Amino acid sequence: MPDQCRSDVLSSCAEDAAYRRMKKFLFALLHSTRVIRVISWVNRKHVPILCYHSVIESAHQITPDPHKQHIPLPLFLQHLDYLQRHHCLLTLSEFQSARRENRALPDHAVVLTFDDGFQDFATVVAPHLTRRNVPATVFVITDRAYGNLPPNGESFLTWEEIRELANSGLDIGSHTCAHPCLPDLSLPDVMRELSESQAAVRIHTRQAEVALSYPFGQTSEQISRLASSAGYSCAIAADSGPNPQTVDLHTLSRTVIASDDDVPSFAARVSGLTWWITRIRRVFRDDRKEAGNPSFSRRYRSATVESYD
């Protein structure tokens, strides 16, 4: 790498690290002064669909964890404590039913979801959810449940574990067969991913409805229409803040939770504050860094990555 490029990369990393430290300080200040609670009240009619990935038994973060997916259990339990004190936890089905019937939801409603179907959902997360009577949906990559994908160093739920979770009252959703970036596929291949994974979930869980979480949060108008025509009850897309009452059920927004989100940062995400900050920052950053570059592909990035800016 040329010296100038290396210098630019290091400068950018230092800038991002400084921004993250500043952001955490700001969230701690706003949390302690209850400003975040005020913002939460302003957004009380909007429903965040919180998206976790993995919860590890350890009290310490694991490294490397470049996408900040593996949250330590003690921190996750602090998140649950916060939600149970300040929010109304709904099932994804309850949220959908209210939207279809145009019924008002309780203020400060929240839906809890887990992407990818990591095995620690069964071994670490589910016992705590059951003990607290907290509803949740876990979205599984069905080829991994069958053992059809090569091992990648992480453990995923088997169909036996998935059936046990469903029997315990937790909801199972589809995260497609192989977790591809759907906009990169042909429409017939997209339909195969959607229909085969949905069929597998139905067969193994006997659920009447199956929800979808788009891999990487990425979709398009055509893909969302395919998800609807395939029979999915709803589909969750990119990180676009809490969901308003008028949201399309097949382009729902998720709020991705990072493994280093302390309680003030978590409260800021749930309130919708981080969405406001990210949108404002991106406008100025894109204007500065991408002026004259209309490339759609540069701007259409993973919601997971964007969430940790």
Backbone hydrogen bonds, N-H to C=O, Kabsch-Sander energy under -0.5 kcal/mol:
donor,donor_aa,acceptor,acceptor_aa,energy
6,R,2,P,-2.7
7,S,3,D,-2.5
8,D,4,Q,-2.2
9,V,5,C,-2.5
10,L,6,R,-2.5
11,S,7,S,-2.3
12,S,8,D,-2.4
13,C,9,V,-2.5
14,A,10,L,-2.4
15,E,11,S,-2.3
16,D,12,S,-2.4
17,A,13,C,-2.6
18,A,14,A,-2.3
19,Y,15,E,-2.1
20,R,16,D,-2.4
21,R,17,A,-2.2
22,M,18,A,-2.4
23,K,19,Y,-2.6
24,K,20,R,-2.4
25,F,21,R,-2.1
26,L,22,M,-2.5
27,F,23,K,-2.7
28,A,24,K,-2.4
29,L,25,F,-2.2
30,L,26,L,-2.8
31,H,27,F,-2.5
32,S,28,A,-2.4
33,T,29,L,-1.7
34,R,31,H,-1.3
35,V,30,L,-1.7
36,I,30,L,-1.4
38,V,34,R,-1.3
39,I,35,V,-2.2
40,S,36,I,-2.6
41,W,37,R,-2.0
42,V,38,V,-2.1
43,N,39,I,-1.9
44,R,41,W,-1.5
46,H,43,N,-1.9
47,V,243,N,-2.6
50,L,48,P,-0.8
50,L,111,V,-2.6
51,C,255,T,-2.7
52,Y,50,L,-0.6
52,Y,113,T,-2.5
53,H,69,Q,-0.5
54,S,69,Q,-2.3
56,I,71,I,-2.3
68,K,65,D,-2.1
71,I,54,S,-2.6
71,I,69,Q,-0.9
73,L,56,I,-2.0
73,L,58,S,-1.0
76,F,72,P,-2.1
77,L,73,L,-2.6
78,Q,74,P,-1.4
79,H,75,L,-1.8
80,L,76,F,-2.2
81,D,77,L,-2.4
82,Y,78,Q,-2.2
83,L,79,H,-2.6
84,Q,80,L,-2.7
85,R,81,D,-1.5
86,H,82,Y,-2.2
87,H,83,L,-2.7
88,C,108,H,-2.1
89,L,87,H,-0.6
90,L,88,C,-0.5
90,L,110,V,-2.9
95,F,91,T,-1.9
96,Q,92,L,-2.3
97,S,93,S,-2.7
98,A,94,E,-2.1
99,R,95,F,-1.8
100,R,96,Q,-2.8
101,E,97,S,-2.3
102,N,99,R,-0.7
103,R,98,A,-2.7
108,H,44,R,-2.1
109,A,44,R,-0.6
109,A,106,P,-0.9
110,V,88,C,-2.4
111,V,48,P,-2.2
112,L,90,L,-0.6
113,T,50,L,-2.4
114,F,137,T,-2.1
115,D,52,Y,-2.8
118,F,115,D,-0.5
119,Q,155,S,-2.3
121,F,118,F,-1.9
122,A,119,Q,-1.3
123,T,119,Q,-1.6
124,V,120,D,-2.5
125,V,120,D,-2.0
126,A,121,F,-3.2
128,H,124,V,-0.6
128,H,125,V,-0.9
129,L,125,V,-2.1
130,T,126,A,-2.9
131,R,127,P,-2.1
132,R,128,H,-1.9
133,N,129,L,-0.8
133,N,130,T,-0.7
134,V,129,L,-2.7
137,T,112,L,-1.7
138,V,171,D,-2.4
139,F,114,F,-3.2
140,V,138,V,-0.6
140,V,173,G,-2.6
141,I,116,D,-0.8
142,T,140,V,-0.9
142,T,176,T,-1.7
143,D,177,C,-2.2
144,R,141,I,-1.1
145,A,141,I,-1.5
146,Y,142,T,-1.8
147,G,143,D,-0.5
147,G,144,R,-0.6
148,N,143,D,-3.1
149,L,143,D,-0.6
152,N,154,E,-0.5
157,L,117,G,-2.8
159,W,145,A,-0.9
162,I,158,T,-2.5
163,R,159,W,-2.7
164,E,160,E,-1.8
165,L,161,E,-2.3
166,A,162,I,-2.5
167,N,163,R,-2.6
168,S,164,E,-1.3
169,G,166,A,-1.4
170,L,165,L,-1.9
171,D,136,A,-2.1
173,G,138,V,-2.6
174,S,211,A,-2.9
175,H,140,V,-2.6
175,H,176,T,-0.6
182,L,180,P,-1.1
184,D,181,C,-2.1
185,L,182,L,-2.1
190,V,186,S,-2.4
191,M,187,L,-2.6
192,R,188,P,-1.9
193,E,189,D,-2.3
194,L,190,V,-2.4
195,S,191,M,-3.0
196,E,192,R,-2.4
197,S,193,E,-1.2
198,Q,194,L,-1.9
199,A,195,S,-2.4
200,A,196,E,-2.0
201,V,197,S,-2.1
202,R,198,Q,-2.5
203,I,199,A,-2.6
204,H,200,A,-2.1
205,T,201,V,-2.0
206,R,202,R,-2.4
212,L,234,C,-2.0
213,S,174,S,-2.4
214,Y,236,I,-2.3
217,G,214,Y,-2.4
218,Q,215,P,-1.9
224,S,220,S,-2.7
225,R,221,E,-2.0
226,L,222,Q,-2.2
227,A,223,I,-2.4
228,S,224,S,-1.9
229,S,225,R,-2.7
230,A,226,L,-2.3
231,G,228,S,-1.3
232,Y,227,A,-1.9
233,S,210,V,-2.2
235,A,249,L,-2.6
236,I,212,L,-2.4
237,A,252,L,-3.8
238,A,217,G,-0.7
240,S,238,A,-1.1
241,G,254,R,-0.6
243,N,47,V,-2.7
247,V,244,P,-1.4
251,T,248,D,-1.9
252,L,235,A,-2.4
254,R,238,A,-1.1
255,T,49,I,-2.7
256,V,254,R,-0.5
257,I,51,C,-2.5
259,S,68,K,-1.2
261,D,258,A,-1.6
262,D,260,D,-1.0
266,F,262,D,-2.9
267,A,263,V,-3.0
268,A,264,P,-2.0
269,R,265,S,-2.0
270,V,266,F,-2.7
271,S,267,A,-2.1
272,G,268,A,-0.8
272,G,269,R,-0.8
273,L,268,A,-1.2
274,T,268,A,-1.2
276,W,272,G,-1.6
277,I,273,L,-2.3
278,T,274,T,-2.8
279,R,275,W,-2.3
280,I,276,W,-2.2
281,R,277,I,-2.8
282,R,278,T,-2.5
283,V,279,R,-1.9
284,F,280,I,-1.7
285,R,281,R,-2.7
286,D,282,R,-3.2
287,D,283,V,-2.0
288,R,284,F,-1.7
289,K,285,R,-3.3
290,E,286,D,-2.5
293,N,290,E,-2.4
299,R,295,S,-0.8
299,R,296,F,-0.5
300,Y,296,F,-1.7
301,R,299,R,-1.5
303,A,216,F,-1.8
306,E,302,S,-2.2
307,S,303,A,-1.8
308,Y,305,V,-1.4
309,D,306,E,-1.8
